[in-house]
Amino acid sequence: MDKDTHSSTYQQVSPEYIDNLQEYAPGTDMQIHYFGPAREWLECRDLFAGLERNESGEDYLLLENGIKVRLDRLIAFNGRPGPAFDEYDSYALACLDCMGGMD
């Protein structure tokens, strides 16, 4: 069964980013970091199986282990920032936005 990582409205990904991913051959080792269904940070290492676009126009990165990551939820792949990198940066620095009891 596919593990799908969609959890919110899809944000279009730039065609250049998709072109970068299409340069990888099936079977290429990939290490990815991404947001899961509950907006949790996840990581996985497996072989690249390809890209897929569903009938709603959402693009996915497919891994041979059956994991299917919506591209707008991808934080990084093989050390390269993904479309969700800015969201991850905000997520990671969220505690710096508060005063932590200091006025």
Backbone as JSON Lines, residues from 0, in Angstrom:
{"i":0,"aa":"M","n":[0.84,-1.18,0.0],"ca":[0.0,0.0,0.0],"c":[0.88,1.25,0.0]}
{"i":1,"aa":"D","n":[0.56,2.22,-0.83],"ca":[1.32,3.46,-0.89],"c":[1.1,4.28,0.38]}
{"i":2,"aa":"K","n":[2.18,4.88,0.82],"ca":[2.08,5.81,1.94],"c":[2.11,7.19,1.33]}
{"i":3,"aa":"D","n":[1.0,7.89,1.37],"ca":[0.86,9.18,0.72],"c":[1.02,10.28,1.77]}
{"i":4,"aa":"T","n":[1.72,11.36,1.43],"ca":[2.02,12.39,2.41],"c":[1.29,13.69,2.18]}
{"i":5,"aa":"H","n":[0.08,13.66,1.62],"ca":[-0.64,14.91,1.43],"c":[-1.44,15.24,2.67]}
{"i":6,"aa":"S","n":[-1.49,16.5,3.02],"ca":[-2.23,16.9,4.21],"c":[-2.85,18.29,4.09]}
{"i":7,"aa":"S","n":[-2.64,18.98,3.0],"ca":[-3.16,20.33,2.85],"c":[-3.34,20.62,1.36]}
{"i":8,"aa":"T","n":[-3.79,21.81,1.06],"ca":[-3.97,22.22,-0.33],"c":[-2.62,22.24,-1.03]}
{"i":9,"aa":"Y","n":[-2.58,21.67,-2.21],"ca":[-1.34,21.58,-2.98],"c":[-0.88,22.96,-3.45]}
{"i":10,"aa":"Q","n":[0.4,23.24,-3.26],"ca":[1.02,24.47,-3.75],"c":[1.85,24.1,-4.97]}
{"i":11,"aa":"Q","n":[1.59,24.75,-6.09],"ca":[2.32,24.43,-7.32],"c":[3.83,24.56,-7.12]}
{"i":12,"aa":"V","n":[4.56,23.64,-7.74],"ca":[6.01,23.59,-7.68],"c":[6.55,24.11,-9.01]}
{"i":13,"aa":"S","n":[7.64,24.84,-8.97],"ca":[8.18,25.42,-10.2],"c":[8.6,24.32,-11.18]}
{"i":14,"aa":"P","n":[8.39,24.56,-12.46],"ca":[8.8,23.58,-13.48],"c":[10.31,23.29,-13.43]}
{"i":15,"aa":"E","n":[11.12,24.27,-13.05],"ca":[12.56,24.07,-12.95],"c":[12.89,23.04,-11.88]}
{"i":16,"aa":"Y","n":[12.15,23.07,-10.79],"ca":[12.38,22.11,-9.71],"c":[12.04,20.69,-10.17]}
{"i":17,"aa":"I","n":[10.93,20.58,-10.88],"ca":[10.53,19.27,-11.41],"c":[11.58,18.78,-12.41]}
{"i":18,"aa":"D","n":[12.1,19.68,-13.25],"ca":[13.17,19.32,-14.2],"c":[14.39,18.78,-13.47]}
{"i":19,"aa":"N","n":[14.75,19.41,-12.33],"ca":[15.9,18.94,-11.55],"c":[15.69,17.51,-11.06]}
{"i":20,"aa":"L","n":[14.48,17.2,-10.62],"ca":[14.2,15.85,-10.15],"c":[14.18,14.85,-11.3]}
{"i":21,"aa":"Q","n":[13.72,15.27,-12.47],"ca":[13.66,14.36,-13.61],"c":[15.05,13.97,-14.13]}
{"i":22,"aa":"E","n":[16.08,14.68,-13.69],"ca":[17.44,14.34,-14.09],"c":[17.92,13.05,-13.41]}
{"i":23,"aa":"Y","n":[17.26,12.66,-12.32],"ca":[17.65,11.44,-11.61],"c":[17.1,10.22,-12.33]}
{"i":24,"aa":"A","n":[17.94,9.23,-12.49],"ca":[17.53,7.98,-13.13],"c":[16.84,7.09,-12.1]}
{"i":25,"aa":"P","n":[15.84,6.33,-12.54],"ca":[15.25,5.35,-11.62],"c":[16.36,4.45,-11.05]}
{"i":26,"aa":"G","n":[16.25,4.17,-9.77],"ca":[17.25,3.35,-9.09],"c":[18.34,4.16,-8.4]}
{"i":27,"aa":"T","n":[18.31,5.49,-8.58],"ca":[19.28,6.35,-7.9],"c":[18.97,6.4,-6.42]}
{"i":28,"aa":"D","n":[20.01,6.28,-5.59],"ca":[19.85,6.36,-4.14],"c":[19.42,7.78,-3.76]}
{"i":29,"aa":"M","n":[18.38,7.9,-2.96],"ca":[17.85,9.2,-2.53],"c":[17.72,9.23,-1.03]}
{"i":30,"aa":"Q","n":[18.13,10.33,-0.46],"ca":[17.82,10.61,0.94],"c":[16.94,11.84,0.92]}
{"i":31,"aa":"I","n":[15.74,11.71,1.48],"ca":[14.79,12.82,1.45],"c":[14.34,13.18,2.86]}
{"i":32,"aa":"H","n":[13.99,14.45,3.02],"ca":[13.39,14.98,4.24],"c":[12.1,15.64,3.78]}
{"i":33,"aa":"Y","n":[11.01,15.39,4.51],"ca":[9.71,15.89,4.07],"c":[8.75,16.02,5.23]}
{"i":34,"aa":"F","n":[7.67,16.76,5.01],"ca":[6.59,16.86,5.99],"c":[5.61,15.73,5.73]}
{"i":35,"aa":"G","n":[5.26,15.0,6.78],"ca":[4.29,13.93,6.69],"c":[2.87,14.45,6.83]}
{"i":36,"aa":"P","n":[1.89,13.54,6.89],"ca":[0.47,13.91,6.93],"c":[0.09,14.8,8.12]}
{"i":37,"aa":"A","n":[0.77,14.64,9.25],"ca":[0.45,15.44,10.44],"c":[1.41,16.62,10.58]}
{"i":38,"aa":"R","n":[2.04,17.0,9.46],"ca":[3.02,18.09,9.4],"c":[4.25,17.8,10.24]}
{"i":39,"aa":"E","n":[4.51,16.51,10.46],"ca":[5.7,16.11,11.18],"c":[6.87,15.99,10.21]}
{"i":40,"aa":"W","n":[8.07,16.2,10.72],"ca":[9.28,16.11,9.91],"c":[9.68,14.63,9.82]}
{"i":41,"aa":"L","n":[9.87,14.15,8.59],"ca":[10.24,12.75,8.37],"c":[11.44,12.7,7.44]}
{"i":42,"aa":"E","n":[12.15,11.59,7.49],"ca":[13.23,11.37,6.54],"c":[13.23,9.92,6.1]}
{"i":43,"aa":"C","n":[13.76,9.68,4.92],"ca":[13.78,8.35,4.36],"c":[14.95,8.24,3.38]}
{"i":44,"aa":"R","n":[15.5,7.05,3.29],"ca":[16.53,6.78,2.28],"c":[16.09,5.53,1.51]}
{"i":45,"aa":"D","n":[15.97,5.68,0.19],"ca":[15.57,4.57,-0.67],"c":[15.92,4.92,-2.11]}
{"i":46,"aa":"L","n":[15.54,4.08,-3.02],"ca":[15.83,4.29,-4.43],"c":[14.71,5.06,-5.11]}
{"i":47,"aa":"F","n":[15.09,6.0,-5.95],"ca":[14.16,6.83,-6.72],"c":[13.42,5.95,-7.72]}
{"i":48,"aa":"A","n":[12.09,6.06,-7.74],"ca":[11.28,5.29,-8.68],"c":[10.68,6.16,-9.77]}
{"i":49,"aa":"G","n":[10.66,7.48,-9.58],"ca":[10.13,8.37,-10.6],"c":[9.27,9.47,-10.02]}
{"i":50,"aa":"L","n":[8.6,10.18,-10.92],"ca":[7.67,11.24,-10.57],"c":[6.3,10.88,-11.12]}
{"i":51,"aa":"E","n":[5.27,11.41,-10.47],"ca":[3.91,11.12,-10.9],"c":[3.05,12.36,-10.69]}
{"i":52,"aa":"R","n":[2.14,12.61,-11.61],"ca":[1.15,13.68,-11.45],"c":[-0.22,13.02,-11.42]}
{"i":53,"aa":"N","n":[-1.01,13.33,-10.39],"ca":[-2.34,12.74,-10.31],"c":[-3.36,13.56,-11.1]}
{"i":54,"aa":"E","n":[-4.61,13.11,-11.11],"ca":[-5.65,13.76,-11.89],"c":[-5.96,15.17,-11.39]}
{"i":55,"aa":"S","n":[-5.57,15.49,-10.16],"ca":[-5.78,16.83,-9.6],"c":[-4.62,17.78,-9.91]}
{"i":56,"aa":"G","n":[-3.59,17.28,-10.6],"ca":[-2.44,18.11,-10.94],"c":[-1.38,18.2,-9.86]}
{"i":57,"aa":"E","n":[-1.45,17.31,-8.86],"ca":[-0.45,17.29,-7.8],"c":[0.71,16.39,-8.22]}
{"i":58,"aa":"D","n":[1.93,16.88,-8.0],"ca":[3.13,16.12,-8.38],"c":[3.69,15.39,-7.17]}
{"i":59,"aa":"Y","n":[4.15,14.16,-7.4],"ca":[4.69,13.31,-6.33],"c":[6.04,12.74,-6.72]}
{"i":60,"aa":"L","n":[6.9,12.58,-5.72],"ca":[8.15,11.84,-5.86],"c":[7.86,10.43,-5.36]}
{"i":61,"aa":"L","n":[8.23,9.44,-6.14],"ca":[7.98,8.04,-5.79],"c":[9.28,7.34,-5.44]}
{"i":62,"aa":"L","n":[9.25,6.56,-4.37],"ca":[10.4,5.75,-3.98],"c":[10.04,4.28,-4.15]}
{"i":63,"aa":"E","n":[11.04,3.45,-4.34],"ca":[10.79,2.02,-4.58],"c":[10.13,1.32,-3.41]}
{"i":64,"aa":"N","n":[10.26,1.87,-2.18],"ca":[9.64,1.24,-1.02],"c":[8.15,1.54,-0.91]}
{"i":65,"aa":"G","n":[7.6,2.3,-1.88],"ca":[6.17,2.61,-1.89],"c":[5.83,3.97,-1.32]}
{"i":66,"aa":"I","n":[6.8,4.66,-0.75],"ca":[6.53,6.0,-0.22],"c":[6.33,6.94,-1.39]}
{"i":67,"aa":"K","n":[5.33,7.78,-1.25],"ca":[4.92,8.74,-2.27],"c":[4.87,10.1,-1.57]}
{"i":68,"aa":"V","n":[5.76,11.02,-1.94],"ca":[5.85,12.31,-1.27],"c":[5.38,13.4,-2.22]}
{"i":69,"aa":"R","n":[4.37,14.14,-1.79],"ca":[3.9,15.27,-2.59],"c":[5.04,16.29,-2.65]}
{"i":70,"aa":"L","n":[5.36,16.77,-3.85],"ca":[6.53,17.63,-4.02],"c":[6.51,18.88,-3.17]}
{"i":71,"aa":"D","n":[5.35,19.46,-2.92],"ca":[5.31,20.67,-2.11],"c":[5.54,20.39,-0.62]}
{"i":72,"aa":"R","n":[5.65,19.11,-0.25],"ca":[5.94,18.72,1.14],"c":[7.4,18.29,1.3]}
{"i":73,"aa":"L","n":[8.16,18.31,0.22],"ca":[9.56,17.89,0.21],"c":[10.45,19.01,0.73]}
{"i":74,"aa":"I","n":[11.16,18.76,1.82],"ca":[12.05,19.74,2.43],"c":[13.41,19.73,1.73]}
{"i":75,"aa":"A","n":[13.95,18.52,1.51],"ca":[15.25,18.39,0.85],"c":[15.38,16.99,0.26]}
{"i":76,"aa":"F","n":[16.15,16.91,-0.83],"ca":[16.49,15.61,-1.41],"c":[17.98,15.62,-1.72]}
{"i":77,"aa":"N","n":[18.67,14.6,-1.25],"ca":[20.13,14.48,-1.44],"c":[20.85,15.78,-1.1]}
{"i":78,"aa":"G","n":[20.41,16.44,-0.03],"ca":[21.06,17.66,0.43],"c":[20.65,18.93,-0.29]}
{"i":79,"aa":"R","n":[19.8,18.83,-1.3],"ca":[19.35,20.01,-2.05],"c":[18.0,20.48,-1.49]}
{"i":80,"aa":"P","n":[17.85,21.78,-1.25],"ca":[16.57,22.28,-0.71],"c":[15.41,21.94,-1.64]}
{"i":81,"aa":"G","n":[14.28,21.6,-1.02],"ca":[13.07,21.29,-1.77],"c":[12.08,22.44,-1.67]}
{"i":82,"aa":"P","n":[10.92,22.29,-2.3],"ca":[9.9,23.34,-2.3],"c":[9.41,23.71,-0.89]}
{"i":83,"aa":"A","n":[9.43,22.78,0.05],"ca":[8.94,23.07,1.41],"c":[10.04,23.58,2.32]}
{"i":84,"aa":"F","n":[11.22,23.91,1.77],"ca":[12.33,24.35,2.59],"c":[12.0,25.6,3.38]}
{"i":85,"aa":"D","n":[11.37,26.58,2.75],"ca":[11.01,27.81,3.47],"c":[10.05,27.52,4.61]}
{"i":86,"aa":"E","n":[9.1,26.64,4.37],"ca":[8.15,26.26,5.43],"c":[8.89,25.56,6.56]}
{"i":87,"aa":"Y","n":[9.85,24.7,6.22],"ca":[10.64,24.01,7.24],"c":[11.43,25.02,8.06]}
{"i":88,"aa":"D","n":[12.03,26.02,7.4],"ca":[12.8,27.04,8.09],"c":[11.92,27.74,9.11]}
{"i":89,"aa":"S","n":[10.71,28.11,8.73],"ca":[9.78,28.75,9.66],"c":[9.4,27.79,10.79]}
{"i":90,"aa":"Y","n":[9.17,26.53,10.44],"ca":[8.81,25.5,11.4],"c":[9.93,25.3,12.42]}
{"i":91,"aa":"A","n":[11.17,25.22,11.94],"ca":[12.32,24.97,12.79],"c":[12.63,26.15,13.7]}
{"i":92,"aa":"L","n":[12.34,27.37,13.28],"ca":[12.66,28.56,14.05],"c":[11.46,29.12,14.81]}
{"i":93,"aa":"A","n":[10.38,28.36,14.88],"ca":[9.15,28.85,15.52],"c":[9.38,29.31,16.94]}
{"i":94,"aa":"C","n":[10.23,28.63,17.7],"ca":[10.44,29.01,19.09],"c":[11.16,30.36,19.2]}
{"i":95,"aa":"L","n":[11.85,30.77,18.15],"ca":[12.54,32.05,18.19],"c":[11.59,33.23,18.0]}
{"i":96,"aa":"D","n":[10.36,32.95,17.62],"ca":[9.37,34.0,17.42],"c":[8.71,34.44,18.72]}
{"i":97,"aa":"C","n":[8.87,33.67,19.77],"ca":[8.23,34.03,21.03],"c":[9.26,34.62,21.98]}
{"i":98,"aa":"M","n":[8.78,35.22,23.04],"ca":[9.68,35.83,24.01],"c":[10.04,34.86,25.14]}
{"i":99,"aa":"G","n":[9.39,33.71,25.21],"ca":[9.73,32.71,26.23],"c":[9.64,33.25,27.64]}
{"i":100,"aa":"G","n":[8.66,34.11,27.93],"ca":[8.5,34.66,29.27],"c":[9.32,35.91,29.5]}
{"i":101,"aa":"M","n":[10.06,36.35,28.52],"ca":[10.88,37.55,28.68],"c":[10.17,38.73,28.01]}
{"i":102,"aa":"D","n":[10.07,39.8,28.69],"ca":[9.41,40.99,28.14],"c":[10.41,42.01,27.69]}
